[in-house]
Amino acid sequence: TSPYDAGLGRVVKLDKPVDFVGHAALERIAAEGPSRRLVGLIVRGRGIARHGYPVFAGDDRETGVVTSGAPSPTLGVPIAMAYVSPADGEPGTMLAVGIRDGRVPAEVVPLPFYRRAD
């Protein structure tokens, strides 16, 4: 997993004169773009998305995998995070999570899930 996959590319400083292990790989990812994207999901059906569950796009194509999921007492809905194809990671995109023998609808939402009002 690279910082670019996790949406943390802003913290990578490739223009500094210090070389480090993985510098060339990060330069390549920065130029080409990441192959996957960390997104937030709100499960819109019955079920909890758990680590390792597959994520599917609308055309039945497997687009990613859930990294973590749980019911959210604060939001009152099941939430999860998943790595998906960048093309399927825009907020508002409807995906499906493979839960047991079925597929449950899930909506891509921006992270973090909750921000305290100031």
trRosetta pair geometry for C-beta under 8 A, 3 or more apart (Angstrom, degrees):
i j d omega theta_ij theta_ji phi_ij phi_ji
1 5 5.2 -119 -158 69 73 140
1 6 6.2 62 168 -43 113 107
1 83 7.9 -124 -113 -86 107 145
2 5 4.9 108 54 -1 73 98
2 6 7.3 -156 94 4 44 87
2 25 7.4 -146 -96 131 130 105
2 26 6.5 164 -153 -106 125 78
2 29 5.4 4 112 135 171 177
2 34 6.5 -159 65 -112 117 109
3 6 5.9 -66 -149 48 35 104
3 8 4.1 -90 -167 86 89 98
3 9 5.6 139 119 -81 96 43
3 11 6.2 -118 -166 61 145 99
3 12 5.2 161 74 -47 147 115
3 26 7.5 25 34 -129 103 116
4 7 7.9 50 -174 -67 29 19
4 8 7.5 -99 -64 60 23 59
4 9 4.4 47 -102 -77 71 108
4 12 7.4 -35 -54 1 83 148
4 26 7.4 153 -18 -146 116 76
4 29 4.9 180 34 140 152 122
4 30 6.5 -155 -78 -80 141 59
4 33 7.6 -172 165 -163 134 37
4 34 4.3 -179 124 -62 104 114
5 34 4.7 168 -82 -158 58 141
5 35 7.5 -20 -98 51 103 66
5 36 5.3 27 -141 76 104 85
5 37 6.7 -146 -160 -98 54 31
5 38 6.3 84 142 -27 71 92
5 83 6.6 0 175 -130 112 119
6 38 4.8 25 -131 -4 49 141
7 37 7.0 68 -60 -161 92 81
7 38 5.5 -104 -6 55 104 103
7 111 7.2 144 58 54 162 127
8 11 5.2 -22 168 21 92 114
8 12 7.5 103 122 -25 77 92
9 12 5.6 -52 -159 23 51 115
9 30 6.7 138 -151 -109 121 87
12 26 6.0 -154 -163 -179 145 135
12 30 7.2 -141 100 -78 140 124
13 16 5.0 52 127 -18 110 111
14 23 7.1 132 -134 -159 86 84
14 26 6.3 -164 -89 114 116 113
14 27 5.8 131 -153 -89 143 81
14 30 6.3 -98 -21 -8 156 166
19 23 5.4 -90 -156 -8 68 163
20 23 5.2 123 57 -52 64 103
22 25 5.0 -58 -159 44 64 115
22 26 5.8 63 143 -23 86 102
23 26 6.0 -60 -150 38 28 108
23 27 6.4 31 153 -21 64 106
24 27 5.6 -52 -149 33 32 114
24 28 6.5 33 152 -20 64 104
25 28 5.7 -54 -152 34 33 113
25 29 6.5 29 153 -15 66 106
26 29 5.7 -53 -143 39 35 109
26 30 6.1 39 155 -23 66 105
27 30 5.7 -54 -147 35 29 113
27 31 6.4 24 155 -15 63 108
28 31 5.9 -61 -150 38 29 108
28 32 6.0 1 163 3 68 115
29 32 6.2 -66 -131 52 27 93
29 33 7.3 -72 -178 101 59 9
29 34 5.8 33 -171 -87 107 64
33 86 6.7 -18 156 -47 119 170
34 37 6.2 125 90 -74 127 69
34 86 6.5 136 80 -65 84 121
35 85 7.9 -52 164 -126 59 64
35 86 7.6 -128 -177 -18 17 105
36 64 6.5 125 -147 -111 115 108
36 83 4.4 37 155 173 132 105
36 84 6.5 153 -158 75 87 18
36 85 6.4 -61 -113 -92 66 32
36 86 6.9 -160 -135 -43 17 73
37 83 6.8 149 67 -152 28 63
37 84 6.0 -36 60 65 82 70
37 85 7.4 9 18 125 95 17
37 86 4.8 102 -26 -98 123 64
37 89 4.0 -24 81 -76 136 172
38 67 7.4 -22 -130 6 98 146
38 81 6.2 6 -172 -180 94 109
38 82 7.5 165 -145 86 53 30
38 83 5.7 -34 -87 -93 60 70
38 111 7.3 -17 123 -7 98 154
39 81 7.0 168 83 -152 39 63
39 82 6.0 -23 60 64 86 77
39 83 7.8 131 14 -111 77 23
39 84 5.7 -25 15 23 126 114
39 89 4.7 -158 -61 -145 131 91
39 108 4.9 -35 172 -143 139 102
39 109 7.7 123 171 49 89 43
39 111 7.2 -168 -158 -28 34 108
40 79 6.7 -22 -171 -168 96 105
40 80 7.6 146 -162 82 52 44
40 81 5.9 -37 -102 -99 54 73
40 108 7.0 109 73 -164 57 54
40 109 4.6 -59 95 74 109 83
40 110 6.5 13 34 106 125 16
40 111 4.5 150 -36 -71 117 82
40 112 7.6 111 -68 -155 146 25
40 113 5.6 175 -156 -75 147 84
41 49 6.3 9 90 31 135 163
41 55 7.6 -144 -73 -117 154 130
41 66 7.6 -76 30 -110 143 97
41 69 7.6 -32 68 -105 112 112
41 79 6.7 147 82 -163 59 55
41 80 4.5 -16 61 65 110 91
41 81 7.0 174 13 -92 86 21
41 82 5.7 28 -19 6 128 114
41 95 7.0 -72 -120 57 121 120
41 97 7.0 109 151 -54 157 124
41 106 4.3 14 -175 167 117 126
41 107 6.8 143 -154 69 63 38
41 108 6.3 -37 -97 -97 68 47
41 109 6.9 140 -111 18 16 87
42 75 7.6 -112 -119 143 114 145
42 77 5.3 27 -162 121 102 139
42 78 7.4 127 -164 82 54 57
42 79 5.8 -29 -102 -104 61 74
42 106 6.5 165 77 -159 37 74
42 107 5.1 -15 56 57 92 94
42 109 5.3 48 -14 -14 104 134
42 113 7.8 128 -73 -133 95 110
43 47 6.3 -120 176 79 145 75
43 48 7.0 -160 17 -118 165 32
43 49 5.5 -180 -70 -17 125 103
43 69 7.6 67 -35 -161 126 129
43 77 6.8 -180 56 164 70 94
43 78 4.0 -19 43 84 124 111
43 79 7.2 -143 2 -80 85 22
43 80 6.6 64 -42 -2 102 110
43 97 6.5 -54 -109 23 103 137
43 104 5.9 18 -161 127 105 124
43 105 7.5 125 -164 91 55 52
43 106 4.9 -36 -103 -101 54 95
44 94 7.9 -39 15 -134 146 99
44 104 7.5 173 61 160 61 84
44 105 4.4 -41 63 100 112 102
44 106 6.1 178 6 -98 84 31
44 107 5.8 71 -41 -16 120 98
45 104 3.9 -143 65 -158 123 91
45 105 5.1 106 -24 36 108 78
45 106 7.8 -79 18 -57 88 63
46 104 6.8 -125 63 -124 45 128
47 78 7.0 -100 97 39 44 172
47 97 7.4 -161 104 86 125 116
47 99 4.0 99 170 135 151 168
47 100 7.4 -130 -125 7 134 102
47 102 7.9 -168 -44 75 155 108
47 104 4.6 -143 47 -55 130 162
48 69 5.7 155 168 128 79 113
48 70 6.7 13 -162 -129 122 24
48 71 6.1 -68 -103 -49 118 78
48 78 4.9 -148 -111 -137 65 136
48 80 7.9 137 180 -63 62 111
48 99 7.4 132 60 -128 38 135
49 53 5.4 -135 -158 59 74 144
49 66 4.8 -166 162 -111 107 153
49 69 3.7 -161 88 -109 76 168
49 78 6.6 132 11 147 79 120
49 80 3.7 -43 81 -55 126 156
49 82 7.4 -60 155 -57 143 118
49 97 4.4 -71 -103 -167 113 165
49 99 6.6 -99 -93 -75 57 111
49 104 7.5 -144 -66 70 89 124
49 106 6.6 29 -50 -87 142 149
50 53 5.5 100 59 -25 63 115
50 66 6.4 108 88 103 24 142
50 68 8.0 -25 -157 -153 43 34
50 69 5.2 -112 -83 55 30 111
50 80 7.9 -102 -57 -113 18 124
50 99 8.0 104 12 -118 87 90
51 66 6.0 -138 -113 110 24 93
51 67 6.3 -3 -121 175 80 26
51 68 5.6 3 -74 -92 92 47
51 69 7.0 -164 -41 16 52 83
52 65 6.4 -22 -141 -174 28 112
52 66 6.6 -32 38 66 24 88
53 65 7.1 151 77 -158 38 66
53 66 4.4 17 53 20 87 128
53 69 7.4 -26 26 10 127 144
53 97 5.4 44 129 -178 129 100
53 98 5.5 -169 -177 70 88 75
53 99 6.2 5 -146 -83 144 62
54 62 5.3 -52 -172 -136 123 111
54 64 7.6 146 -163 89 57 40
54 65 6.0 -43 -110 -103 47 70
54 66 7.8 -71 -24 -3 6 86
54 97 7.4 154 87 -157 47 53
54 98 4.3 24 58 20 93 128
55 62 7.2 104 73 -160 48 65
55 63 5.5 -66 105 68 93 85
55 64 4.2 -10 55 69 121 85
55 65 6.3 -147 6 -72 94 17
55 66 6.3 126 -48 -48 103 74
55 82 5.0 90 -42 172 149 156
55 84 5.6 -76 98 -92 143 105
55 95 5.4 13 -179 156 100 137
55 96 7.3 151 -161 79 55 43
55 97 5.7 -28 -104 -101 70 67
55 98 7.5 -128 -71 3 25 82
55 106 7.4 -75 -133 58 101 137
56 60 6.1 -16 -174 -143 127 33
56 61 6.6 146 -157 73 75 35
56 62 5.7 -51 -98 -99 73 48
56 63 6.3 116 -142 9 22 90
56 95 6.4 153 76 -177 46 84
56 96 4.5 -22 63 65 101 96
56 97 7.6 -178 18 -83 80 18
56 98 6.6 85 -20 -45 111 92
56 103 6.1 -43 38 -136 136 133
57 60 7.5 -46 73 26 68 15
57 61 4.8 -7 43 60 110 92
57 62 8.0 175 6 -112 80 2
57 63 4.4 88 -38 -39 97 133
57 85 7.5 -31 -55 38 129 124
57 88 5.0 -109 -95 -107 111 139
57 95 6.1 -51 -101 -122 42 86
58 94 6.6 66 -72 88 107 92
58 95 7.5 -102 -44 -110 66 44
58 96 7.9 115 -88 -11 44 103
63 84 4.8 28 131 -155 104 94
63 85 4.6 -91 -161 7 93 104
63 88 4.6 0 -177 32 154 163
63 95 6.7 -106 52 -133 134 125
64 82 5.1 110 120 154 127 107
64 83 5.0 -162 -157 98 117 55
64 84 3.4 -97 -21 -95 148 57
64 85 6.4 -143 -50 -13 98 61
64 88 7.3 -154 -13 79 116 131
65 82 6.2 -171 96 -154 30 93
65 83 6.1 3 53 53 75 90
66 69 5.5 -24 -178 -28 133 120
66 80 5.1 -40 -142 176 114 134
66 81 7.2 113 -159 80 66 43
66 82 4.6 -52 -101 -93 49 101
66 97 6.4 44 -54 -137 127 119
67 80 7.8 142 50 174 61 86
67 81 5.0 -40 57 97 106 94
67 82 6.0 172 1 -104 79 36
67 83 6.3 76 -43 -16 113 87
68 80 6.5 -179 96 -150 47 68
68 81 5.4 20 51 41 85 98
69 78 6.7 33 176 173 105 98
69 79 6.7 -164 -144 101 71 44
69 80 3.2 -16 -98 -101 104 99
69 81 7.3 -162 -70 21 67 54
70 78 7.2 -155 114 -148 25 73
70 79 6.7 -11 63 61 63 78
70 80 7.7 137 11 -85 47 65
71 77 7.7 -149 -151 127 67 21
71 78 5.2 -52 -100 -96 59 71
71 79 7.8 97 -149 16 18 71
72 75 4.0 19 109 38 132 101
72 76 6.9 -41 91 10 85 22
72 77 6.0 1 47 64 107 55
72 78 6.9 147 4 -123 81 18
72 79 4.6 40 -34 0 125 117
72 113 6.7 -121 -113 138 158 153
72 114 7.8 169 -173 -38 136 125
73 76 7.3 28 -165 -74 28 49
74 114 5.6 -6 120 -86 140 162
75 79 6.4 71 52 -44 145 125
75 113 6.2 -74 -48 156 146 119
75 114 6.3 -136 -60 -70 103 113
79 113 5.5 6 -145 -108 156 155
80 97 7.0 81 42 -92 160 153
80 106 7.1 -35 43 -147 119 147
81 111 7.3 43 -111 -91 109 133
82 97 7.8 -153 -64 -100 151 106
84 88 4.8 -95 152 86 125 110
84 89 5.1 162 78 -74 109 90
84 95 7.0 -99 -113 -95 153 160
84 108 7.7 -93 37 -97 153 125
85 88 4.7 69 65 16 90 104
85 89 7.0 -155 89 -26 44 95
86 89 5.5 -59 -145 21 35 123
88 93 5.8 168 -172 150 59 156
88 95 6.3 80 171 -85 119 118
88 108 7.5 168 149 -53 68 146
89 93 7.0 -146 -149 31 1 147
89 108 6.1 171 -157 -148 40 150
90 93 5.1 103 66 -31 75 115
90 108 6.4 103 84 95 35 145
91 108 5.4 -138 -114 115 35 91
91 109 5.7 52 -135 -134 96 29
91 110 5.1 -20 -83 -46 137 78
92 107 6.9 -22 -137 -169 23 103
92 108 6.6 -33 35 69 28 90
93 107 7.3 149 77 -156 42 58
93 108 4.4 19 53 20 90 127
94 105 6.0 -22 -167 -159 105 103
94 106 7.4 143 -158 76 58 40
94 107 5.8 -33 -101 -99 64 70
94 108 7.8 -126 -68 3 20 82
95 105 7.7 138 82 -156 39 54
95 106 5.2 -30 73 71 86 92
95 107 7.6 155 25 -99 74 20
95 108 6.4 73 -5 -44 112 93
96 103 3.9 31 161 171 131 112
96 104 6.4 147 -160 66 77 31
96 105 5.7 -45 -101 -96 76 43
96 106 6.5 139 -116 17 22 86
97 103 6.9 154 70 -155 32 64
97 104 5.2 -26 59 60 88 90
97 106 5.0 55 -19 -18 104 137
98 102 7.6 174 -148 96 54 31
98 103 5.7 -34 -94 -98 56 75
99 102 6.2 -19 69 71 76 78
99 103 7.4 125 23 -119 73 24
99 104 4.9 6 17 -3 125 121
109 113 6.8 65 103 -116 129 72
112 115 6.4 123 73 -64 107 78
